[in-house]
Amino acid sequence: MRLSPNFYRNRVCLNVLAGSHQNAKDICAAAENFVVVGVLSKNYPDPESAIADMKIYAQETNNALSVGLGAGDPNQSTMVSLIAKEVQPQHVNQVFTGAAVSRALLGQNETFVNALISPGGTIGMVKISTGPLSSEAPDGIVPIETAIMMLKDMGADSVKFFHMQGLTHIEEYKAVASACAKFDFALEPTGGIDLDNFAEILQIALDAGVKKIIPHIYSSIIDKETGNTRPEDVRQLLQMVKQAVI
């Protein structure tokens, strides 16, 4: 298992999408390796083609690879687990019910596995019914503490709080950040994060005392013509991280 530079020893690590192998390398350089590069399983027709290509991404980024679902699509959960087993990436994105499967198939505890929970509409409560079947059932709303403890039971490392819609659910996010700090769990804010609200979203998690924060910044920094994440925007994000944690 190859660990990407700075991932474990630094409090904040960016998570951005790569549009190509070269874009992935450019992102790592721009972020000075304070990044895991997201590649979406949904972009591939089958696990075999995804595994072959993601192994290249892993090699070219010193395994700073984050295997993604694709807009939190629960139907990608099994495919993500199958990819993770073969590629052994640095980071895995999962729905709530898929975290334990990914951990079991990985066969080790070094890869960072998150689990998707969503705003529950009430401060301190979150939706955990984010799996392929449960997402079609009535909402499963539980206290954030319960969600975290269930995820610890399943071998997950962090909460992926999605879809935040930027600052729309900011009070619920504050409660999630507080719980992650209290119960020693990592936090991955996701959805609608851009260059304008990134600093505030990051600072809330830092002020709460969260030990590991992995903000996902996706469509807002992707060039619509090329499909690549703009390295200059990644550099700007990195500077905001440095200003916040120094």
Buried (B, 14 or more C-beta within 10 A) or exposed (E): EEBBBBBEEBBBBBBBBBBEBEBBBBBBEBBBBBBBBBBBBBEBEEBEEBBEBBBEBBEBBBBBBBBBBBEBBBEBBBBBBBBBBBBBBBBBBBBBBBBBBBBEBBEEEEBBBBBBBBBBEEBBBBBBBBBBEBBEEEEBBBBBBEBBBBBEEBBBBBBBBBBBEBBEBBEBBBBBBBBBBBEEBBBBBBBBBBEEBBBEBBEBBBEBEBEBBBBBBBEBBBEEEEEBBBBEBBBBBBEBBEEBEE
